[in-house]
């Protein structure tokens, strides 16, 4: 840990105040730290990595077992060692989250809404409930029974959900263009009636209160040791992900000027860039794969938050990269 006791205590205090359920935390670690390096690691090295976050060996083994049951991870046994990697379904889930978590906070609006309409008569109640959960997770508003809408949705993720559920013939997607005659006020009103933005704003403000002092302290420190960098980066993304994946990611045009989500995104990006280089060294020193040391990070990693700096270098980004 860092030699600066004040920062050391601040990191521990932040860890203790953050809700760290083992299963959810491992999802954060796999998505943020392991997926860019291939997505597979030896379980023993994973246990060592997350121990400073307060997770015991038993907690990690239980969480990994449950993630495997939920089709996030799959195991390979080589000798006495178990290696856990992301399944294809797990990768797709992370890809959808990745496009939201590490994107630019500023979103302009072209005046279009993506509408998703479920054919109630041809779907079971279980299918309708699952569609509702999936689209609310993507940030859609439930604007009417079996009707979902979003002004800046990820159409690829929408199509993937419909395909995975096998309901292509009973779910209609369409683009609707806003009538600007009445200005944006009616759309703002619909936004506030369809999404709980007040609670979301409160959560973002708590995030700012927790991480802003740590950012200033680490900025003044100059150099940050690898383990501390990893802990801060993981706690940062874990808490930001928890809030951000409930954020409908509405365009700036439909939000209040003082919306704290944009400020939180900027703080997250700046603190992440500050910790990323040293945190990568920590990952490389602890994590092991079936082939040996952790491989280099994939090119898309360096494009997070519009581009990582501070000593990180990257090969050219391929045109086919979709993450």
C-alpha positions, 0 to 999 in steps of 0.5 A, spaced: 500 500 500 501 507 499 506 510 504 502 516 505 498 514 511 492 519 509 491 516 502 492 509 505 486 510 510 482 513 505 482 507 501 480 503 506 475 507 509 472 507 502 473 500 501 469 499 508 463 504 506 462 501 499 457 495 498 462 489 496 458 483 495 463 478 492 459 476 486 458 483 484 465 485 485 468 479 481 464 481 475 467 488 476 474 485 476 473 480 470 470 486 466 475 492 468 481 488 469 481 481 466 477 481 460 482 486 456 487 481 458 484 475 455 478 473 460 481 467 463 486 467 469 488 461 474 483 462 480 489 462 485 491 468 482 484 471 482 484 470 490 490 473 491 488 479 487 482 481 491 484 479 498 485 486 499 478 488 498 476 484 503 474 477 500 476 471 503 478 465 499 471 461 501 468 467 498 471 468 492 470 460 490 463 461 492 462 467 488 466 463 482 461 457 482 455 461 482 457 465 476 459 459 473 452 457 474 449 463 471 453 462 465 458 468 466 464 463 467 466 457 465 472 452 468 478 448 465 482 444 470 489 443 468 493 438 474 490 441 480 489 448 478 482 451 476 482 456 470 476 461 469 474 464 463 468 468 461 463 465 457 461 467 450 454 470 453 459 473 459 463 477 454 457 479 450 454 482 457 460 485 458 461 488 451 454 492 452 456 494 459 463 496 456 460 501 451 456 505 457 461 505 462 467 507 458 463 512 453 463 519 453 459 523 458 456 528 453 451 525 448 447 530 443 440 528 441 438 528 434 431 528 436 429 521 435 426 516 440 427 508 439 421 505 441 420 497 442 413 494 442 412 487 445 406 484 442 402 482 449 397 477 446 403 472 443 408 473 449 407 469 455 407 473 462 414 470 463 417 473 457 414 480 458 417 480 465 424 478 462 423 483 456 421 489 461 427 487 466 432 487 460 430 493 457 430 497 463 437 495 464 439 498 458 436 504 460 429 504 457 423 508 460 416 504 460 412 509 457 406 505 456 404 498 458 409 493 453 412 499 450 419 502 451 422 508 449 429 511 449 432 517 446 439 514 445 439 507 445 444 502 443 440 498 437 445 493 437 444 491 444 436 491 443 437 486 437 441 482 441 436 481 447 430 480 442 434 475 438 437 471 444 430 471 447 427 468 440 421 473 440 423 476 433 416 475 431 413 478 437 417 485 438 417 491 434 422 496 434 421 503 430 424 510 430 420 516 432 422 523 430 420 528 435 416 534 433 420 540 435 414 545 435 413 545 442 420 545 444 423 540 448 419 541 454 414 536 453 420 531 452 423 533 458 417 532 462 416 525 459 423 523 461 422 525 468 415 521 469 418 515 466 425 515 469 427 516 477 432 521 475 432 524 482 434 518 486 440 517 480 442 524 481 442 523 489 447 517 488 451 521 483 452 526 488 454 521 493 459 518 488 462 525 487 463 526 495 466 519 496 471 520 490 473 527 489 477 528 495 481 521 493 482 524 486 485 530 489 489 527 494 492 522 489 493 527 484 498 531 489 501 524 491 505 524 484 506 517 484 501 511 486 504 504 488 501 498 484 496 495 489 493 502 491 492 504 484 488 497 483 484 498 489 482 505 487 481 503 480 476 497 482 472 501 487 471 506 482 469 502 477 465 498 481 461 504 484 460 507 478 458 501 474 453 500 480 450 507 479 451 508 471 448 501 469 441 504 472 442 511 468 438 511 462 444 515 458 439 520 456 442 526 452 444 532 455 438 536 451 433 532 455 437 533 462 437 539 467 443 543 466 446 541 473 445 534 472 451 531 476 452 525 472 456 528 467 461 531 472 461 524 475 463 521 468 469 526 468 471 525 475 471 517 473 475 518 467 480 522 470 481 518 476 481 512 472 487 515 467 491 517 474 491 509 476 491 505 470 498 505 469 500 503 476 494 498 476 496 494 470 503 493 473 499 490 479 495 485 475 501 483 471 505 481 477 499 477 480 495 474 475 496 468 471 493 464 465 494 457 463 499 459 458 503 463 464 504 470 465 498 475 463 498 477 456 498 484 454 492 488 454 487 488 448 487 495 444 480 497 446 482 497 453 487 504 451 481 507 448 477 507 454 474 514 456 476 517 450 483 514 451 488 513 456 494 516 457 499 517 463 505 512 460 500 507 457 501 505 450 497 501 445 498 498 438 493 501 433 486 500 434 483 495 428 477 498 424 473 492 426 474 493 434 467 493 436 468 494 444 
